[in-house]
Structures are given as C-alpha cells and as structure tokens.
Amino acid sequence: MKNQPLKIILSKFDEKRFGIRTAHAANITQENLREVMDFCKANQVVFLVARCETNQLRAVHSMQREGFLLMDTLIRYSVEVDKIAEAPDIEMFPVLPVQAGEEDAVRAVALEVFRGFRSHYHADERLNPEKCDGIYASIACEACLNKEKTSIVHVCKIDGEIVGFDILNSPSLGVGEGVLKAIALSVQKQGVGHSFASPKKAWYQSQGALVAFGPTQITNIAAQKQLISQNYLPYDSIYTFHKWFD
Ligand SMILES: CC(C)(COP(=O)(O)OP(=O)(O)OC[C@H]1O[C@@H](n2cnc3c(N)ncnc32)[C@H](O)[C@@H]1OP(=O)(O)O)[C@@H](O)C(=O)NCCC(=O)NCCS
C-alpha cells in the first residue's frame, strides 16, 4: 500500500471544546515525524492527535520514545459500491435524508449513544470525560446544518421518532467514506442499522462513488459485523496516538 502524504492541521474544533491548542496529524512516517514535531513547536501546540498506519513501526517506536501514548486503533473496511449488500430478510425501517429542524433529535441520539464511548478522546485521562461525551453530538449536529461538508445525513425513524443516523462524506474521486453512525440504545441489536444499507448504496451511486470506506475502532465488534454483512472487507488499519507537549 502506498504511503499517503502527511496531513497536519490545527483543530479549531478541539481547541474550542477543550480550551487547549490542538493539532491533528495523519499519515505519519519515520521520515515525516520531525516535520510534525517542528509544526507543533512553531504553532505552540499543546495537544497533538497523531495517526499513522499500523505498518509504520519505525515511526511508532520513535513516537513512543518521544512520549506519544496509544489511544485507539482504527480499522478501515472497503467495498465496491455496487457490491454493497442490501439488508437481509429482516424488518426495514424508513430511512430518509435529515430535514431542517431535525438536528436536535440527531444530536440527542448522538449524546446518548456516545456517552462514555471508546473513542481516542475518552481514552485520554487528561481530557474531561463530559467534554469528550459531547464531541460526537457536535459532529452530528454540525453535519445536519452544514451539508456541503458532509453531504448527507440519513435518519431512521420508528413511529415518527428519529432512532438512528448515518453520516456519509461527499465522495471524492469516486471514493466515499462513512463519518459517523449511531442507533439509539433502546433499539440497538435489533437490525435497525441494516435499514441504512440500501439508502447508502443508492446515494453513493447517485454521487458517482465506486468505492466506499467504513472506518471504526478495532474494538467495535457490532460496527464491524454490520460492515461485513454489507460485503465490506478489511482494507487498512491506523493507530491514534496523543502527545502532550506541556
Ligand atoms: C454499531 C451500531 C451502529 C450497529 O447498529 P445495530 O442496529 O445495533 O446493529 P445490528 O442489530 O444490525 O447488529 C449488527 C451485528 O452486530 C451484532 N451486535 C450488535 N450489537 C453488538 C454488541 N454490543 N456486541 C457484539 N455484537 C453486537 C449483532 O448481533 C449483529 O450481528 P449479526 O448480523 O451476526 O447478527 C450500533 O450498535 C451503534 O450505534 N453503536 C454505537 C455507536 C457506534 O459504535 N457507531 C459506529 C462507529 S462510528
């Protein structure tokens, strides 16, 4: 697999939430790690979220020597869009694009589902857990309000109530990626998540996406089972480290 170029940015989103100057770096290798450290120094970064592919072991060892701590491991699944399996023979619930005014209902599902979630933020004992709980609710709400960035938020309703959502990124160069999905606790493990498969496939096809990615934590068995049942297969995996500079 070819290395992707280093991406490093200051995160206004995290800085606002935690009140700490934060940067996010992705695709770290042994060769570009110095550039990451220099960027953080030049920008007075206090908190760095650092990601690298799991095969970059020399970079991992260098980061460990510099005091980076492992917070989670992501596994990305991929599928050819035409091969996304429609839901199996179970009850389907209506799934539609989110409507204006439904963002608070989406936020409420996210707040409930992601409280104490196993995210890299929650794994860091230096971050306030309550502030971590709200991160995914903010992402979900923002996605409903600012669709140019995320492109589509599908919501599932039972008896007229929103019980789940699935946020998909705008496909670029024929490649789409899932951002965030959640099913309300009261209806989890009942197959509700499957109701999103057909609308997702149809939307990707309408946007010209040929391939779709689905990232999740390696510890998230439910999410992985659901991706596998839709014909996704493992593609790559990524470590998330945190580095504190203070
Ligand atoms: C992951 C999630 C979207 C799955 O939706 P769901 O409607 O509950 O899932 P389903 O009922 O369709 O179950 C999918 C599979 O996972 C299994 N599963 C569900 N919950 C599980 C759990 N807690 N532990 C282990 N397996 C689980 C089901 O048995 C099913 O497997 P099967 O097809 O072999 O029977 C939902 O559990 C959720 O919102 N989780 C919290 C948020 C999250 O993890 N989002 C994804 C990461 S962005």
The ligand as a Tripos MOL2 file, in Angstrom:
@<TRIPOS>MOLECULE
LIG
   48    50     1     0     0
SMALL
NO_CHARGES

@<TRIPOS>ATOM
      1 C1        -22.7150   -0.1890   15.6030 C.3       1 LIG1
      2 C2        -24.2080    0.0680   15.5170 C.3       1 LIG1
      3 C3        -24.4500    1.2220   14.5330 C.3       1 LIG1
      4 C4        -24.8780   -1.2180   14.9650 C.3       1 LIG1
      5 O1        -26.2580   -0.9710   14.8100 O.3       1 LIG1
      6 P1        -27.3560   -2.0190   15.3480 P.3       1 LIG1
      7 O2        -28.6360   -1.6880   14.6890 O.co2     1 LIG1
      8 O3        -27.3200   -2.0450   16.8330 O.co2     1 LIG1
      9 O4        -26.7460   -3.3700   14.8170 O.3       1 LIG1
     10 P2        -27.4680   -4.6730   14.3510 P.3       1 LIG1
     11 O5        -28.6120   -5.0120   15.2770 O.co2     1 LIG1
     12 O6        -27.7940   -4.5570   12.9050 O.co2     1 LIG1
     13 O7        -26.3020   -5.7030   14.5670 O.3       1 LIG1
     14 C5        -25.2050   -5.8490   13.6630 C.3       1 LIG1
     15 C6        -24.4060   -7.0440   14.1380 C.3       1 LIG1
     16 O8        -23.6680   -6.7030   15.3120 O.3       1 LIG1
     17 C7        -24.0260   -7.5770   16.3860 C.3       1 LIG1
     18 N1        -24.0300   -6.7500   17.5800 N.ar      1 LIG1
     19 C8        -24.8600   -5.7160   17.8250 C.ar      1 LIG1
     20 N2        -24.5110   -5.1520   18.9990 N.ar      1 LIG1
     21 C9        -23.4600   -5.8600   19.4730 C.ar      1 LIG1
     22 C10       -22.6490   -5.7550   20.6120 C.ar      1 LIG1
     23 N3        -22.8470   -4.7990   21.5310 N.pl3     1 LIG1
     24 N4        -21.6280   -6.6340   20.7630 N.ar      1 LIG1
     25 C11       -21.4050   -7.5840   19.8500 C.ar      1 LIG1
     26 N5        -22.1270   -7.7410   18.7210 N.ar      1 LIG1
     27 C12       -23.1550   -6.8790   18.5380 C.ar      1 LIG1
     28 C13       -25.3710   -8.1280   16.0350 C.3       1 LIG1
     29 O9        -25.5720   -9.3910   16.6340 O.3       1 LIG1
     30 C14       -25.2670   -8.2340   14.5300 C.3       1 LIG1
     31 O10       -24.5440   -9.3700   14.1540 O.3       1 LIG1
     32 P3        -25.2220  -10.4820   13.2350 P.3       1 LIG1
     33 O11       -25.5390   -9.7590   11.9300 O.co2     1 LIG1
     34 O12       -24.1840  -11.5200   13.1260 O.co2     1 LIG1
     35 O13       -26.4460  -10.8720   13.9910 O.co2     1 LIG1
     36 C15       -24.8500    0.3830   16.8840 C.3       1 LIG1
     37 O14       -24.5890   -0.6930   17.7550 O.3       1 LIG1
     38 C16       -24.3540    1.6680   17.4960 C.2       1 LIG1
     39 O15       -24.9360    2.7250   17.2980 O.2       1 LIG1
     40 N6        -23.2660    1.5940   18.2930 N.am      1 LIG1
     41 C17       -22.7110    2.7440   18.9820 C.3       1 LIG1
     42 C18       -22.1240    3.7620   18.0320 C.3       1 LIG1
     43 C19       -21.1280    3.1360   17.1020 C.2       1 LIG1
     44 O16       -20.3700    2.2700   17.5040 O.2       1 LIG1
     45 N7        -21.1350    3.6050   15.8510 N.am      1 LIG1
     46 C20       -20.2730    3.0640   14.8400 C.3       1 LIG1
     47 C21       -18.9510    3.6970   14.8400 C.3       1 LIG1
     48 S1        -18.9860    5.2490   14.0070 S.3       1 LIG1
@<TRIPOS>BOND
     1     1     2 1
     2     2     3 1
     3     2     4 1
     4     2    36 1
     5     4     5 1
     6     5     6 1
     7     6     7 2
     8     6     8 1
     9     6     9 1
    10     9    10 1
    11    10    11 2
    12    10    12 1
    13    10    13 1
    14    13    14 1
    15    14    15 1
    16    15    16 1
    17    15    30 1
    18    16    17 1
    19    17    18 1
    20    17    28 1
    21    18    19 ar
    22    18    27 ar
    23    19    20 ar
    24    20    21 ar
    25    21    22 ar
    26    21    27 ar
    27    22    23 1
    28    22    24 ar
    29    24    25 ar
    30    25    26 ar
    31    26    27 ar
    32    28    29 1
    33    28    30 1
    34    30    31 1
    35    31    32 1
    36    32    33 2
    37    32    34 1
    38    32    35 1
    39    36    37 1
    40    36    38 1
    41    38    39 2
    42    38    40 1
    43    40    41 1
    44    41    42 1
    45    42    43 1
    46    43    44 2
    47    43    45 1
    48    45    46 1
    49    46    47 1
    50    47    48 1
@<TRIPOS>SUBSTRUCTURE
     1 LIG1         1 GROUP 0 **** ****
